[in-house]
Amino acid sequence: RMFNQTLCFLTIHSAGQLILLPYGHPEISAPNYNELVSVGEAAAAEMKKVHGMDYTVGTSPQILYPNSGSSRDWARLSGIPFSYTFELRDTGEFSHLLPEEQIQPACEEAYTGALSIITYVHDKTFNSGTLPNAGGAVIIWSMAVSFTTGVLV
């Protein structure tokens, strides 16, 4: 019987330039909180190298506001060890109406950040031998990105 385990869950939203980790409740911490922060900060550093944009890493209550019902929290509570929400550009000037010329750079940043996290999870899993029969491991992406272009009248 093949052993299946989802290792990583990434959901991508706009906007805010954040990398959010579980949990949305201010009094609950993920059991691997320090590792989640470390991996998230490494991703943010890689994202900054792409176009110089800063992404803030932390739980929603730490850097935004308390929230509940996120897929990020559901994933971590379901046993998926690495769960993050990327809030892409920008930090308030354009909000969800990102100018067309910023869409490609935002996607390049997201790709680089996701690759950083996925690489870490892959290397930890497949190079350390911590997951039995790791051939069934899965990484899930959930994209909820809305980019609007055009002129508002």
mmCIF file of the C-alpha atoms, coordinates in Angstrom:
data_MODEL
# 
_entry.id   MODEL 
# 
loop_
_atom_site.group_PDB 
_atom_site.id 
_atom_site.type_symbol 
_atom_site.label_atom_id 
_atom_site.label_alt_id 
_atom_site.label_comp_id 
_atom_site.label_asym_id 
_atom_site.label_entity_id 
_atom_site.label_seq_id 
_atom_site.pdbx_PDB_ins_code 
_atom_site.Cartn_x 
_atom_site.Cartn_y 
_atom_site.Cartn_z 
_atom_site.occupancy 
_atom_site.B_iso_or_equiv 
_atom_site.pdbx_formal_charge 
_atom_site.auth_seq_id 
_atom_site.auth_comp_id 
_atom_site.auth_asym_id 
_atom_site.auth_atom_id 
_atom_site.pdbx_PDB_model_num 
ATOM 1   C CA . ARG A 1 1   ? 0.000   0.000  0.000   1.00 0.00 ? 1   ARG A CA 1 
ATOM 2   C CA . MET A 1 2   ? 1.405   3.401  -0.982  1.00 0.00 ? 2   MET A CA 1 
ATOM 3   C CA . PHE A 1 3   ? 1.860   5.916  1.818   1.00 0.00 ? 3   PHE A CA 1 
ATOM 4   C CA . ASN A 1 4   ? 0.472   9.339  0.875   1.00 0.00 ? 4   ASN A CA 1 
ATOM 5   C CA . GLN A 1 5   ? 1.142   12.478 2.862   1.00 0.00 ? 5   GLN A CA 1 
ATOM 6   C CA . THR A 1 6   ? 0.621   16.070 1.838   1.00 0.00 ? 6   THR A CA 1 
ATOM 7   C CA . LEU A 1 7   ? 3.699   18.012 2.905   1.00 0.00 ? 7   LEU A CA 1 
ATOM 8   C CA . CYS A 1 8   ? 3.074   21.575 1.797   1.00 0.00 ? 8   CYS A CA 1 
ATOM 9   C CA . PHE A 1 9   ? 0.038   23.765 1.175   1.00 0.00 ? 9   PHE A CA 1 
ATOM 10  C CA . LEU A 1 10  ? 0.438   27.173 -0.485  1.00 0.00 ? 10  LEU A CA 1 
ATOM 11  C CA . THR A 1 11  ? -2.401  29.577 -1.120  1.00 0.00 ? 11  THR A CA 1 
ATOM 12  C CA . ILE A 1 12  ? -1.762  32.741 -3.100  1.00 0.00 ? 12  ILE A CA 1 
ATOM 13  C CA . HIS A 1 13  ? -3.842  35.889 -2.683  1.00 0.00 ? 13  HIS A CA 1 
ATOM 14  C CA . SER A 1 14  ? -3.554  39.584 -3.364  1.00 0.00 ? 14  SER A CA 1 
ATOM 15  C CA . ALA A 1 15  ? -2.591  42.032 -1.744  1.00 0.00 ? 15  ALA A CA 1 
ATOM 16  C CA . GLY A 1 16  ? -0.385  43.116 1.171   1.00 0.00 ? 16  GLY A CA 1 
ATOM 17  C CA . GLN A 1 17  ? 3.119   41.691 0.505   1.00 0.00 ? 17  GLN A CA 1 
ATOM 18  C CA . LEU A 1 18  ? 2.880   39.148 3.304   1.00 0.00 ? 18  LEU A CA 1 
ATOM 19  C CA . ILE A 1 19  ? 3.781   35.529 3.907   1.00 0.00 ? 19  ILE A CA 1 
ATOM 20  C CA . LEU A 1 20  ? 1.285   34.314 6.489   1.00 0.00 ? 20  LEU A CA 1 
ATOM 21  C CA . LEU A 1 21  ? 1.697   31.142 8.500   1.00 0.00 ? 21  LEU A CA 1 
ATOM 22  C CA . PRO A 1 22  ? -0.679  29.325 10.862  1.00 0.00 ? 22  PRO A CA 1 
ATOM 23  C CA . TYR A 1 23  ? -2.597  30.126 12.979  1.00 0.00 ? 23  TYR A CA 1 
ATOM 24  C CA . GLY A 1 24  ? -5.111  32.958 12.682  1.00 0.00 ? 24  GLY A CA 1 
ATOM 25  C CA . HIS A 1 25  ? -6.006  32.662 16.374  1.00 0.00 ? 25  HIS A CA 1 
ATOM 26  C CA . PRO A 1 26  ? -3.693  34.828 18.526  1.00 0.00 ? 26  PRO A CA 1 
ATOM 27  C CA . GLU A 1 27  ? -3.343  32.239 21.308  1.00 0.00 ? 27  GLU A CA 1 
ATOM 28  C CA . ILE A 1 28  ? -2.537  29.151 19.200  1.00 0.00 ? 28  ILE A CA 1 
ATOM 29  C CA . SER A 1 29  ? 0.877   28.360 17.719  1.00 0.00 ? 29  SER A CA 1 
ATOM 30  C CA . ALA A 1 30  ? 1.762   25.691 15.197  1.00 0.00 ? 30  ALA A CA 1 
ATOM 31  C CA . PRO A 1 31  ? 3.959   22.938 16.694  1.00 0.00 ? 31  PRO A CA 1 
ATOM 32  C CA . ASN A 1 32  ? 6.650   23.762 14.107  1.00 0.00 ? 32  ASN A CA 1 
ATOM 33  C CA . TYR A 1 33  ? 6.192   27.535 14.412  1.00 0.00 ? 33  TYR A CA 1 
ATOM 34  C CA . ASN A 1 34  ? 9.926   28.394 14.519  1.00 0.00 ? 34  ASN A CA 1 
ATOM 35  C CA . GLU A 1 35  ? 10.625  26.322 11.418  1.00 0.00 ? 35  GLU A CA 1 
ATOM 36  C CA . LEU A 1 36  ? 7.655   27.879 9.602   1.00 0.00 ? 36  LEU A CA 1 
ATOM 37  C CA . VAL A 1 37  ? 9.019   31.349 10.392  1.00 0.00 ? 37  VAL A CA 1 
ATOM 38  C CA . SER A 1 38  ? 12.529  30.411 9.289   1.00 0.00 ? 38  SER A CA 1 
ATOM 39  C CA . VAL A 1 39  ? 11.351  28.882 5.991   1.00 0.00 ? 39  VAL A CA 1 
ATOM 40  C CA . GLY A 1 40  ? 9.009   31.839 5.391   1.00 0.00 ? 40  GLY A CA 1 
ATOM 41  C CA . GLU A 1 41  ? 11.786  34.372 6.036   1.00 0.00 ? 41  GLU A CA 1 
ATOM 42  C CA . ALA A 1 42  ? 14.082  32.520 3.629   1.00 0.00 ? 42  ALA A CA 1 
ATOM 43  C CA . ALA A 1 43  ? 11.332  32.698 0.989   1.00 0.00 ? 43  ALA A CA 1 
ATOM 44  C CA . ALA A 1 44  ? 10.835  36.428 1.639   1.00 0.00 ? 44  ALA A CA 1 
ATOM 45  C CA . ALA A 1 45  ? 14.588  37.004 1.238   1.00 0.00 ? 45  ALA A CA 1 
ATOM 46  C CA . GLU A 1 46  ? 14.549  35.172 -2.095  1.00 0.00 ? 46  GLU A CA 1 
ATOM 47  C CA . MET A 1 47  ? 11.508  37.167 -3.218  1.00 0.00 ? 47  MET A CA 1 
ATOM 48  C CA . LYS A 1 48  ? 13.260  40.440 -2.366  1.00 0.00 ? 48  LYS A CA 1 
ATOM 49  C CA . LYS A 1 49  ? 16.159  39.481 -4.651  1.00 0.00 ? 49  LYS A CA 1 
ATOM 50  C CA . VAL A 1 50  ? 13.808  39.338 -7.659  1.00 0.00 ? 50  VAL A CA 1 
ATOM 51  C CA . HIS A 1 51  ? 12.580  42.970 -7.751  1.00 0.00 ? 51  HIS A CA 1 
ATOM 52  C CA . GLY A 1 52  ? 13.565  44.435 -4.370  1.00 0.00 ? 52  GLY A CA 1 
ATOM 53  C CA . MET A 1 53  ? 10.110  44.092 -2.807  1.00 0.00 ? 53  MET A CA 1 
ATOM 54  C CA . ASP A 1 54  ? 9.807   43.400 0.923   1.00 0.00 ? 54  ASP A CA 1 
ATOM 55  C CA . TYR A 1 55  ? 7.453   40.672 2.145   1.00 0.00 ? 55  TYR A CA 1 
ATOM 56  C CA . THR A 1 56  ? 6.624   40.469 5.867   1.00 0.00 ? 56  THR A CA 1 
ATOM 57  C CA . VAL A 1 57  ? 6.461   37.015 7.490   1.00 0.00 ? 57  VAL A CA 1 
ATOM 58  C CA . GLY A 1 58  ? 4.313   36.007 10.446  1.00 0.00 ? 58  GLY A CA 1 
ATOM 59  C CA . THR A 1 59  ? 0.926   34.855 11.643  1.00 0.00 ? 59  THR A CA 1 
ATOM 60  C CA . SER A 1 60  ? -2.112  36.906 10.746  1.00 0.00 ? 60  SER A CA 1 
ATOM 61  C CA . PRO A 1 61  ? -2.592  38.170 14.351  1.00 0.00 ? 61  PRO A CA 1 
ATOM 62  C CA . GLN A 1 62  ? 1.077   39.259 14.484  1.00 0.00 ? 62  GLN A CA 1 
ATOM 63  C CA . ILE A 1 63  ? 1.165   41.274 11.267  1.00 0.00 ? 63  ILE A CA 1 
ATOM 64  C CA . LEU A 1 64  ? -2.424  41.803 10.105  1.00 0.00 ? 64  LEU A CA 1 
ATOM 65  C CA . TYR A 1 65  ? -5.397  40.857 12.295  1.00 0.00 ? 65  TYR A CA 1 
ATOM 66  C CA . PRO A 1 66  ? -6.808  37.714 13.950  1.00 0.00 ? 66  PRO A CA 1 
ATOM 67  C CA . ASN A 1 67  ? -8.840  35.589 11.568  1.00 0.00 ? 67  ASN A CA 1 
ATOM 68  C CA . SER A 1 68  ? -10.408 32.167 11.456  1.00 0.00 ? 68  SER A CA 1 
ATOM 69  C CA . GLY A 1 69  ? -11.471 29.728 8.803   1.00 0.00 ? 69  GLY A CA 1 
ATOM 70  C CA . SER A 1 70  ? -8.481  30.116 6.495   1.00 0.00 ? 70  SER A CA 1 
ATOM 71  C CA . SER A 1 71  ? -7.423  27.245 4.275   1.00 0.00 ? 71  SER A CA 1 
ATOM 72  C CA . ARG A 1 72  ? -3.899  27.790 5.659   1.00 0.00 ? 72  ARG A CA 1 
ATOM 73  C CA . ASP A 1 73  ? -5.096  26.945 9.180   1.00 0.00 ? 73  ASP A CA 1 
ATOM 74  C CA . TRP A 1 74  ? -7.209  24.035 7.923   1.00 0.00 ? 74  TRP A CA 1 
ATOM 75  C CA . ALA A 1 75  ? -4.169  22.589 6.144   1.00 0.00 ? 75  ALA A CA 1 
ATOM 76  C CA . ARG A 1 76  ? -1.945  22.809 9.253   1.00 0.00 ? 76  ARG A CA 1 
ATOM 77  C CA . LEU A 1 77  ? -4.681  21.424 11.508  1.00 0.00 ? 77  LEU A CA 1 
ATOM 78  C CA . SER A 1 78  ? -5.080  18.561 9.020   1.00 0.00 ? 78  SER A CA 1 
ATOM 79  C CA . GLY A 1 79  ? -1.454  17.597 9.581   1.00 0.00 ? 79  GLY A CA 1 
ATOM 80  C CA . ILE A 1 80  ? 0.190   19.293 6.617   1.00 0.00 ? 80  ILE A CA 1 
ATOM 81  C CA . PRO A 1 81  ? 3.456   20.494 8.168   1.00 0.00 ? 81  PRO A CA 1 
ATOM 82  C CA . PHE A 1 82  ? 4.139   23.473 5.873   1.00 0.00 ? 82  PHE A CA 1 
ATOM 83  C CA . SER A 1 83  ? 1.235   25.809 5.195   1.00 0.00 ? 83  SER A CA 1 
ATOM 84  C CA . TYR A 1 84  ? 1.487   29.397 3.977   1.00 0.00 ? 84  TYR A CA 1 
ATOM 85  C CA . THR A 1 85  ? -0.592  32.159 2.426   1.00 0.00 ? 85  THR A CA 1 
ATOM 86  C CA . PHE A 1 86  ? 1.192   34.560 0.087   1.00 0.00 ? 86  PHE A CA 1 
ATOM 87  C CA . GLU A 1 87  ? -0.399  37.998 -0.098  1.00 0.00 ? 87  GLU A CA 1 
ATOM 88  C CA . LEU A 1 88  ? 1.154   39.457 -3.249  1.00 0.00 ? 88  LEU A CA 1 
ATOM 89  C CA . ARG A 1 89  ? 1.690   43.088 -4.206  1.00 0.00 ? 89  ARG A CA 1 
ATOM 90  C CA . ASP A 1 90  ? 1.060   45.752 -3.108  1.00 0.00 ? 90  ASP A CA 1 
ATOM 91  C CA . THR A 1 91  ? 1.016   47.323 0.357   1.00 0.00 ? 91  THR A CA 1 
ATOM 92  C CA . GLY A 1 92  ? -1.913  49.670 -0.128  1.00 0.00 ? 92  GLY A CA 1 
ATOM 93  C CA . GLU A 1 93  ? -1.306  52.073 -2.994  1.00 0.00 ? 93  GLU A CA 1 
ATOM 94  C CA . PHE A 1 94  ? -3.181  49.965 -5.559  1.00 0.00 ? 94  PHE A CA 1 
ATOM 95  C CA . SER A 1 95  ? -4.618  47.206 -3.324  1.00 0.00 ? 95  SER A CA 1 
ATOM 96  C CA . HIS A 1 96  ? -6.438  44.684 -5.511  1.00 0.00 ? 96  HIS A CA 1 
ATOM 97  C CA . LEU A 1 97  ? -6.269  46.898 -8.610  1.00 0.00 ? 97  LEU A CA 1 
ATOM 98  C CA . LEU A 1 98  ? -2.631  46.189 -9.363  1.00 0.00 ? 98  LEU A CA 1 
ATOM 99  C CA . PRO A 1 99  ? -1.404  47.978 -12.513 1.00 0.00 ? 99  PRO A CA 1 
ATOM 100 C CA . GLU A 1 100 ? -0.881  45.661 -15.464 1.00 0.00 ? 100 GLU A CA 1 
ATOM 101 C CA . GLU A 1 101 ? 2.881   46.282 -15.558 1.00 0.00 ? 101 GLU A CA 1 
ATOM 102 C CA . GLN A 1 102 ? 3.194   44.890 -12.006 1.00 0.00 ? 102 GLN A CA 1 
ATOM 103 C CA . ILE A 1 103 ? 1.428   41.585 -12.673 1.00 0.00 ? 103 ILE A CA 1 
ATOM 104 C CA . GLN A 1 104 ? 4.403   39.812 -14.253 1.00 0.00 ? 104 GLN A CA 1 
ATOM 105 C CA . PRO A 1 105 ? 6.852   40.968 -11.523 1.00 0.00 ? 105 PRO A CA 1 
ATOM 106 C CA . ALA A 1 106 ? 4.382   39.905 -8.803  1.00 0.00 ? 106 ALA A CA 1 
ATOM 107 C CA . CYS A 1 107 ? 4.131   36.457 -10.393 1.00 0.00 ? 107 CYS A CA 1 
ATOM 108 C CA . GLU A 1 108 ? 7.923   36.201 -10.607 1.00 0.00 ? 108 GLU A CA 1 
ATOM 109 C CA . GLU A 1 109 ? 8.174   37.003 -6.893  1.00 0.00 ? 109 GLU A CA 1 
ATOM 110 C CA . ALA A 1 110 ? 5.481   34.459 -6.023  1.00 0.00 ? 110 ALA A CA 1 
ATOM 111 C CA . TYR A 1 111 ? 7.185   31.788 -8.112  1.00 0.00 ? 111 TYR A CA 1 
ATOM 112 C CA . THR A 1 112 ? 10.529  32.433 -6.419  1.00 0.00 ? 112 THR A CA 1 
ATOM 113 C CA . GLY A 1 113 ? 9.000   32.341 -2.926  1.00 0.00 ? 113 GLY A CA 1 
ATOM 114 C CA . ALA A 1 114 ? 7.047   29.180 -3.634  1.00 0.00 ? 114 ALA A CA 1 
ATOM 115 C CA . LEU A 1 115 ? 10.110  27.516 -5.132  1.00 0.00 ? 115 LEU A CA 1 
ATOM 116 C CA . SER A 1 116 ? 12.106  28.407 -2.013  1.00 0.00 ? 116 SER A CA 1 
ATOM 117 C CA . ILE A 1 117 ? 9.534   26.767 0.273   1.00 0.00 ? 117 ILE A CA 1 
ATOM 118 C CA . ILE A 1 118 ? 8.999   23.738 -1.959  1.00 0.00 ? 118 ILE A CA 1 
ATOM 119 C CA . THR A 1 119 ? 12.753  23.194 -2.269  1.00 0.00 ? 119 THR A CA 1 
ATOM 120 C CA . TYR A 1 120 ? 13.143  23.279 1.516   1.00 0.00 ? 120 TYR A CA 1 
ATOM 121 C CA . VAL A 1 121 ? 10.267  20.825 2.019   1.00 0.00 ? 121 VAL A CA 1 
ATOM 122 C CA . HIS A 1 122 ? 11.583  18.545 -0.737  1.00 0.00 ? 122 HIS A CA 1 
ATOM 123 C CA . ASP A 1 123 ? 15.141  18.517 0.580   1.00 0.00 ? 123 ASP A CA 1 
ATOM 124 C CA . LYS A 1 124 ? 14.052  17.962 4.182   1.00 0.00 ? 124 LYS A CA 1 
ATOM 125 C CA . THR A 1 125 ? 11.782  15.102 3.159   1.00 0.00 ? 125 THR A CA 1 
ATOM 126 C CA . PHE A 1 126 ? 13.747  13.306 0.487   1.00 0.00 ? 126 PHE A CA 1 
ATOM 127 C CA . ASN A 1 127 ? 17.292  13.996 1.640   1.00 0.00 ? 127 ASN A CA 1 
ATOM 128 C CA . SER A 1 128 ? 16.776  13.267 5.335   1.00 0.00 ? 128 SER A CA 1 
ATOM 129 C CA . GLY A 1 129 ? 14.690  10.134 4.934   1.00 0.00 ? 129 GLY A CA 1 
ATOM 130 C CA . THR A 1 130 ? 12.189  11.342 7.569   1.00 0.00 ? 130 THR A CA 1 
ATOM 131 C CA . LEU A 1 131 ? 9.101   10.327 5.592   1.00 0.00 ? 131 LEU A CA 1 
ATOM 132 C CA . PRO A 1 132 ? 8.488   6.596  5.070   1.00 0.00 ? 132 PRO A CA 1 
ATOM 133 C CA . ASN A 1 133 ? 7.918   5.729  1.413   1.00 0.00 ? 133 ASN A CA 1 
ATOM 134 C CA . ALA A 1 134 ? 8.191   9.391  0.420   1.00 0.00 ? 134 ALA A CA 1 
ATOM 135 C CA . GLY A 1 135 ? 7.218   8.579  -3.150  1.00 0.00 ? 135 GLY A CA 1 
ATOM 136 C CA . GLY A 1 136 ? 3.605   9.357  -2.267  1.00 0.00 ? 136 GLY A CA 1 
ATOM 137 C CA . ALA A 1 137 ? 4.303   12.849 -0.945  1.00 0.00 ? 137 ALA A CA 1 
ATOM 138 C CA . VAL A 1 138 ? 2.218   15.700 -2.308  1.00 0.00 ? 138 VAL A CA 1 
ATOM 139 C CA . ILE A 1 139 ? 2.415   19.491 -2.409  1.00 0.00 ? 139 ILE A CA 1 
ATOM 140 C CA . ILE A 1 140 ? -0.829  21.440 -2.885  1.00 0.00 ? 140 ILE A CA 1 
ATOM 141 C CA . TRP A 1 141 ? -1.220  24.903 -4.398  1.00 0.00 ? 141 TRP A CA 1 
ATOM 142 C CA . SER A 1 142 ? -4.383  26.917 -3.991  1.00 0.00 ? 142 SER A CA 1 
ATOM 143 C CA . MET A 1 143 ? -4.496  30.078 -6.033  1.00 0.00 ? 143 MET A CA 1 
ATOM 144 C CA . ALA A 1 144 ? -6.988  32.826 -5.327  1.00 0.00 ? 144 ALA A CA 1 
ATOM 145 C CA . VAL A 1 145 ? -5.313  35.665 -7.158  1.00 0.00 ? 145 VAL A CA 1 
ATOM 146 C CA . SER A 1 146 ? -7.400  38.394 -8.684  1.00 0.00 ? 146 SER A CA 1 
ATOM 147 C CA . PHE A 1 147 ? -5.646  40.823 -10.968 1.00 0.00 ? 147 PHE A CA 1 
ATOM 148 C CA . THR A 1 148 ? -7.730  43.560 -12.495 1.00 0.00 ? 148 THR A CA 1 
ATOM 149 C CA . THR A 1 149 ? -6.518  45.716 -15.333 1.00 0.00 ? 149 THR A CA 1 
ATOM 150 C CA . GLY A 1 150 ? -8.195  48.556 -17.086 1.00 0.00 ? 150 GLY A CA 1 
ATOM 151 C CA . VAL A 1 151 ? -9.350  52.050 -16.355 1.00 0.00 ? 151 VAL A CA 1 
ATOM 152 C CA . LEU A 1 152 ? -11.722 52.927 -13.561 1.00 0.00 ? 152 LEU A CA 1 
ATOM 153 C CA . VAL A 1 153 ? -14.159 55.648 -14.511 1.00 0.00 ? 153 VAL A CA 1 
# 
